[in-house]
């Protein structure tokens, strides 16, 4: 049995999220939460909310024991890119890409 939580259209680059996800993969849920709370990265805020949501899903929807949960899977995929134009010298225009992310977090119970 597993509990999933999704975060879609997060306005942060997938590359930045991936760094933090690598820290919590295969860790117990409470340890992962402690790591996220003490990691000074922008992605940590998004992932704390996502982990809380996954833990609540596990407890309320699947009747799983919260103390035995661990992060079985976590991955990020790129979302849509907002393309913006930045004026530059001599009439040129540079493109600015504002990236977004879709994050998936899967919790499972240890036997």
N, C-alpha and C positions, 0 to 999 in steps of 0.2 A: 504494500500500500504506500502511496506517496501523496504529498500535498504540494500543489504548485501555486506560484504567484507570478503575475506578469506586470511589468511596468512598460507601458508603451508611450512612444513619442516624448521621451525624456530629453530635454534640451541640453544635452551634454554629449560630447564626442564619444563614440564607442571605445576608442583607444584609451581614453581616460578611465572609463568604467572597467575595462578589462584588467588593468593594473590592480584595482582593488578586489575584483572577483577572484583573482589568483591567490589572494591572501586568505580567503575564507573557504575555498573549495575543500571538501572532505573533512571539515572541522565540525565538532558538535555545535548545535545551534547557539547555546549560551556563550561558548568561546568565540564563535563568529561575531556575535553581538558585541562582545567586549572589544574584539579587534576593530570592528567598525567604529565604535564610539571613540577609540583612541587613535584613529588614523586621520591625519590632517589633510584629507583630499576632498574635493568638491563632490565626488561620487558617493562618498560615505553617507551623506544625508539621504540621498535617494535609496541607497541599499539598506539603511536602517529601517526605513518605512516598509520596504519590500520584504525584509526578513520578518518583521513584526506581523505583516499581513499573512505570510506563508505559515507562520507559527499559529496564528489564529485560525487559519483554514484547517490546519492539521487537527487542532484541538476541537473545533466546533463542527466541522463537516465530516471528519473521518475518525473521530474519537481516538486519536493517537495520544500517547503519553509524551508531553512536552519535554520532559527531562531526558528522554531517549532519542530525541531528534538530532539529525546531522544533515549538513548540506551535501546532498548526493550529487546534484548537478547545478551548475550556474553558468550561464553564457549570455553573451550580448551580441546582437546583430544590428547592423545599421538601419536607421529609419530614414524617412525622407529628408532631403537637404534643402534648406531655404537658401536660395541664391540671391545675393545682394551685390550692389555695385558701389565701388569706392572710387571717387575721383582722384586722379593722380596728376603729376606734372605734365605740361604740354598737351592737355586735352585728352590724355589717355584715361582709360577706366580699368581698374583691377576688379576681379570678381572675388567676393568674400563668400565662403560657404559656411553656413551655420548648420552644423551637423546635429542629428538627433539619434536616439538609441532605443531599441526594444530589448529589455532585460528579462530573462526567465530564471526563476529560482525554484529548485525542487528539493523538498525535504523528505527524508525517509526515516523510518524507525530502526534503531539498532536491535538486533536479535539478542 
